[in-house]
């Protein structure tokens, strides 16, 4: 299941390959698999939602630092 979740995140239009998101640029497949395990994520939908949340939080933090 982990490989399916990783593939879904990598294919996502908001955080996947080619998006320059923190997930795309900073997380290896092994790090994604570890994060899914640590967070108790066990479905493809939850994996994509988690990745989008991580990206959103990263962007919010970035904006706060620039304000």
N, C-alpha and C positions, 0 to 999 in steps of 0.2 A: 504494500500500500504506500509506503514511503516514496517509492519511485514515481508512482502515479501522482502523488501530491506535489512532488518537486517538478514534474513535467507540467502540471497545471499552472503552478506559480510561474515557471519560466515562460509559458505561453501566454500569460495574462497580458492584456493590452496596456494595463496601467503600471504594472511593476515587473513585467517579464523582460526577456531579452530585448535589448535595443532601446529601452526606455530611460536609461540613465538613472534609474531609481536606486535607492540604497540597497535594495534586495538584489538588483541586477549587478551593481558594481562591487558590493562588499561581501555578499554571502556566497560561499561555495555550496555545492550540493550537500556536502557532509555537514556543514553548519546549519543548513536548512533542516536536514533530517534530525539533527540534534535538537534544534529549536522546537520542532514539531513534537518530539518525544518529551522534552521538558515542559511544554505547554499543554500536553495531553491532547494534541490535535490528532484526530484519526479519520477525518474525511477530507476529500478534495475541496469541497466548498469552504470548510473551516480553514484550510491551509491558505487558500486565496484570500479570504477575509482577513486572516492574521497578517499576511504579507502586506495587504493594503493598509491595515491599521498601523503597522510598523512604519510604512512610508509616510502616512499622514502625520504620525507623531514626530517623525524626523523632520518633516517640513515645518510643522508648528514650532518645534524647538529652534530650527534655523531662523525662522521669522522673529522669534523672541530675542535671539541673540543679536539680530541686526537692528532691533528697535531702539 
